[in-house]
Amino acid sequence: MADDDSHFTARDIEPEDWQRIKWEVHRLYMVEKHPLEWVQAQLQEINGFQACISRWKEKVKEWNFLKNFPASTMHAIVAVEVQRAKKGKKTVFSCEDIPITQKRIENFKKKHYRGVTPPLAPALPSNIRYHTPSPENEGDSSEEETYGKLTVCLSTSTQVPSSSLGHACSVCSHQWEIESGETYRIDLPDEPQFSLIGGIDRWLLDEHQPWSHFELSSQLNYHDDTVVNDHNLSEEVREFGLPFEEYNVWPDLPNNLLQPFLESRSMIAVEQKDEISEEAALKDPSTLTGKLTRYLRQNREYTPQALTVRFELAEALIEIGKYYEAEDHCRDLIAIDSQESVAALLGTIFARTGRLEDRLEESTKWLFIALANFILDCTNYSLQQNERLFRRVYYLFAELIWLSEQDWDPLTKTLKEMMGTLKDLRSDEDIHRACPELFIHGFHFAHNCIALNFVYPAKYLYQHLLEPSSFYLNARHASEKAKAHQMYGLLLSGVKNWSSSAEQLLLTCESTIESGSYTHQYAAFLTITFNNLRPHLPSENDRPGSTVKTIEAKLDYMKNQISVSDNGFSVLPVENYLQSNLPGLRGAILLADMSLQAQLTLPVRSIVSSQGRTDSNSALSRRGKVSDDVRVSKKSVSSGPMSSDMSGDGSHENGQTWPSSEWDEYADIKGICDKVSKTS
């Protein structure tokens, strides 16, 4: 039992007392892996510490004594290790000056990567350090062995001379004395060479004063501010270089890993090419805040200079984790100009704040807003500017892949195709040439969003890309445009926007005719869509020249063009069948896209059965798998996303049952459709 003067009560424990037992706690809790309650009891018995368990948990968290690192930390460690290994460098990591064994890292890689290349290295947490080991210290050992061999000798803040900041930096260096007598020392990068100014010594020696961009910049002059704030950043950029100079060295997007929280460097860090420069000091949050304040006082809030400063301030605030302040600035910007860069920045903020479900949905929305604006505005920027803007979208996309539990493979494939299009550009003049491809990539993104049930992003892409695409797409792209109009129309019908859906169907027919390439199946599909839509349109649409009559004329034109098949099989029975009141035969006429249409189909009208009661097949599954089997019965027929004219439950809309004689003419309807499908 310790002497009485070594006992403490909850009121007596001071910060230096906690510091005195810190490494004993580490040995018991981290190395020997005792429960925290056991450690608490032991030190209470030995040293008289009477702190409650909640206080102990606070201190353990403050010291970063975590038995299990967050997945995001381990992913960052693996990414750094792989990045340095490509340069032939070995890496030793430590957390709070205690080595992280290579065995632990390898076990994590085997569990989570399984042969998949790790992504770009995100920023390491501040408590994780790394260095290149000396040859005699490259061997690995367990955590217990490492702790047993090493005696950590940390300098305390009371030992810091006040003559230079170089001495102050020695607080962060440490030395390990090894049993053999060798000395193993880890140093931070060379300290900045400048003198202290008045009052900084007291500030440094105050262990309760946190290092802060705002506090530091208020006590240092311009040059000192530049060096201190950007020193670590420049070291990081020097270490990794600039891996995004070319598109072909961008990282692969992993799809099947666990989802850690990415803390990727901001675009300011990635694009900073000077190691330490005066320009970097201008990106400091306090400097930018002062600039913006001056603009506001001068009523110049909406000038290009003020908007630029506000955007840079939002980026800088994200870099230091002040997401909500950054969001406020982005909201102010988006109200003035919804550029893709602002939208991508907002998406990044939402990806890192709030509940997972909410932030994923909101961030995904802003991702595709940024993507749409990038496509629309690409001709306003140079090739280099477009590369920089697209990189923002790319980073946000990568971050969302980590967060999402869904399979984003279709979106990833489309993104890589879009990157390939941009990679082929050689000059600013090539941007206009690539516009049709970029719009088509945008349509493909929208199609895939529907498949993933991202309704808002899909609607936004269709709404904002379809009309402007007319300036860039010609007859060679008409089929792509027809499909986009078709899918957008189905989305609109899903929210009961019948008139707009009819307009999109008309545009679908026009683009299909313009393409000059369509099949019997596709024409039948458009006819079914029209039959589903027509009952919901106002009666005045039946007058000549209305949308309904124009669609009918377009469908008749398409029907006349394909009324006779190439190999002598008559398709007139099929056309007559589509105009009849017989139940629908979906399996023979659906396109591959009908699986998407089934998710977006219109509700079916109530119909009157032969027994006189009103039934509705709205309760029927609208997402059921399409069957190729034909089940024909007078009382029970196939159900599905058809109009009341074609769905049926064994009865006509007017209460009349179909006689057997009507079925005779269509007895071989499936065979006819199969032949048509083979010859189309």
Buried (B, 14 or more C-beta within 10 A) or exposed (E): EEEEEEBBEEEEBEEEBBBEBBBBBBBBBBBEEBEBEEBBEBBBEBBBBBBEEEBBEEBBEEBBBBEEBEBBBBBBBBBBBBBBEEEEBEBBBBBBBBBBBBEBBEEBBEEBBEEEEBBBBBBBBEBBBBBEBEEEEEEBBEBEEBBEBBEBEBBEEEEBEEEBBBBBBBBBBBBBBEEEEEEBEBEBEEBBEBEBEEEBBEBBBEEEEEEEBEEBBEBBEEEBBBBBBBBEBBBBBEBBEEBBEEBEEBBEBBBEBBBBBBBBBBBBBBEBEEEBEEEBBBBBBBBBBEBBEEBEEEEBBEEEEBBEBBBBBBBBBBBBEBBEBBBBBBEBBBEEEBBBBBBBBBBBBBBBBBEEEEBBBBBBBBBBBBBBBBBBBBBEBEBEEBBBBBBBBBBBBBBBBBBBEBEBEBBBBBBEEBBEBBEEBEEBEEBEEBBBBBBBBBBBBBBBBBBBEBBBBBBBBBBBBBEBBEEBBEEEBBBBBBBBBBBBBBBBBBEEBBEBBBBBBBBBBBBBBBBEEBBBBBBBBBBBBBBBBBEBBEEEBEEEEBBBEBBBEBBEEBBEEBEEBEEEBEBEBBBEBBEBBBBBBBBBBBBEBBEBBBBBBBBBBEBBBBEEEEEEBEEEEBEEEBEEEBEBEEEEBBBBBBBBBBBBBBBBBEEEEBEEEEBEEBEEBBEBBBBBEEBB
